[in-house]
Amino acid sequence: MAKRVQLVLNRDVSKLGRAGDLVDVAPGYARNYLIPQGLAVQANPGILKQVERRKELERQRLLEEKQQAETLKQALETVGRFTIAKQAGEKDAIFGTVTNQDVATAIREATKQEIDRRGITVPDIHKLGSYRVEIKLHPEVTATVEIQVVPAKASE
């Protein structure tokens, strides 16, 4: 069996790895496809040192993002309760439903913090009252806040 070749990927390659990964491949695959297409380069000590530096910088960036998410979580949980006004009918039933966009808007107005609405998980809300909403700020950081659905003031 032929000896394997170590390469460092320049770009993501399906079923092989992501950019910057060190991979072992067959010599023919490396010689005939990966290197000519510019998808990978032969691994040598200088390249490996660059890869390690890039990985360390990426790790630092991810750690910083997580710390920012933790700070935002504490700020949101300090405020604790956000109010959303909806038109209501009989027996406290609201017209429509409370969406994650409504929650994102309420948080932005109260705290001046921009929250991605796609990370907000809202339960089915069809009545006035108090509900708990989960907000995913980071893959490892989730904040839980309370929203109060109140009747909107009738415009006269």
Secondary structure, 3 states (H helix, E strand, C coil): CCCCEEEEECCCECCCECCCCEEEECHHHHHHHHCCCCCEEECCHHHHHHHHHHHHHHHHHHHHHHHHHHHHHHHHHHHCEEEEEECECHHHEECCCCCHHHHHHHHHHHHCCCCCHHHEECCCCCECEEEEEEEEEECCEEEEEEEEEEECCCCC
